[in-house]
Amino acid sequence: MAIRYEANPPKIVEGIDRQESIEKFVDRVKRISKFCDAVHITENVLGFERVPPIEIGAILKKEIPELPITVSLRIRDKTEEEIIKFVEDSIENQFSGILILLGDPSQNSKPDSGNLPTKILQKLNSSNYNSKIDFYLSISNNPDFSKIQNKINSKPKGFMTQVIQNINQVENLKNNLKNFDIIPIILYPSLKNESSAKFLNLNLEEYSKNFEEFVNKVHQITGDVLITSPSDFTSLYEFLSKSKF
């Protein structure tokens, strides 16, 4: 069973000790990695500057070399040269995969590069980088499949979804994208994550009462699940430590 944990690196904030924040973050991941199969490290969620996933991932690989790591690559504010460097660094650090996504607008007014995830993926594939690392694209939890042909044609290894709400969404994605890996993202239901749920227009009550059963059902369909808990590490840690995954 592949249960992944989504880890958001610490924000880079004036007045906060960067190294101390990194050490706390790495310690958390080391602890929770005992109860999950892999970790996905995000990049600049909502456009806020954070410690780069390459830097964090390299530290984790030294600390937990057997831990599979995937990372997000936001291309909105990167040049093609910077993107290539990110990919080559990911390969050098033996990460298992990269999620290529546009990303939210930068909070520090960095200019938009004009790059598109599908175009970037096509260029990476044409240079044979996909033989060295897996590439993923993001996908809606309820896509119009007639309008995503560009994503399909760019030939990712698979898709990481928007946060899913119910089993029907997962079945719909799996049935319509049979030749691709599907990694559904699930928001851990807790009081501290309610603000995230509201932002994403999710009804946590739909699956919160039988969350372990819900995760198991999703995994039976896709063989892969990514659990996110942006505001509540402690509750998710306790849940995973007691679950029978």
Buried (B, 14 or more C-beta within 10 A) or exposed (E): EBBBBBBBBBBBEEEEEEEEBBEEBBEBBEEBBEBBBBBBBBBBBBBBBBBBBBBBBBBBBEEBEEBBBBBBBBBBBBEBEEBBEBBEBBEEBEBBBBBBBBBEEBEEEBEEBEBBBBBBBBBBBEEEBBEEBBBBBBBEBEBEBEEBEBBBEBBBBBBBBBBBBBBEBBBBBBEEBEEBBBBBBBBBBBEBBBEBBEEBEBEBEEBBEEBEEBBBBBBEBBEBBBBBBBBBBEBBBEBBEEBEB
